[in-house]
Amino acid sequence: SGCGKSTLLRILAGLDRDIEGTVLVPRRKAVAFQAPRLMPWKRVWRNVLLGLPGKPERALAERALKEVGLDHRSGAWPKTLSGGEAQRASLARALVREPDLLLLDEPFGALDALTRIKAQRLVDELWQRRGCAVLLVTHDVEEAVLLADRVLVMDEGVIAYETRIDLERPRDITDPRFAELRARLLERLGVDTVAEAA
């Protein structure tokens, strides 16, 4: 916490412009935050289209909602959604923008364990289908190894460690290579994995 992960994401998203230097990112980018940030007075499909220029048609929202498995809740009010459904609506709002860069700021942090696993699988499938670049900010080392091609560890605002994840997909958390990468990252973060196993 406090190492600069979310600040970096906000800079890449163009939400924090009080910086020095140059940042080169694709023009088409979208963000999904930890909190879904749905407007309670707008139905789900209208939340998906929120902020898009012009007068986009409902069909555009319906396609994005179908992609995240939420098309059956299109006309629902946000307060009737479960936590996982709200997060998928937020993800649909990002996807409807057809981003070349998808920025995810701890999007699974508030989800229960089973919903989190489903959401992780969904993001992995979407990335493979869409082919856009994804930057995922997370505190969860296992999640990073499960989803990433490259993991960066930040410390005091700088990248302190970087490693490639060359495991085939879908990834198996019981694979010894997975466990080795996880242990190496935890060690870089100052976690004694021997004591953790005891």
Secondary structure by P-SEA (a helix, b strand, c coil): ccccaaaaaaaaacccccccbbbbbbcbbbbbcccccccccccaaaaaaccccccccaaaaaaaaaaaccccccccccccccaaaaaaaaaaaaaaacccbbbbccccccccaaaaaaaaaaaaaaaaaaccbbbbbbccaaaaaacccbbbbbcccccccccccccccccccccaaaaaaaaaaaaaaccccccccc
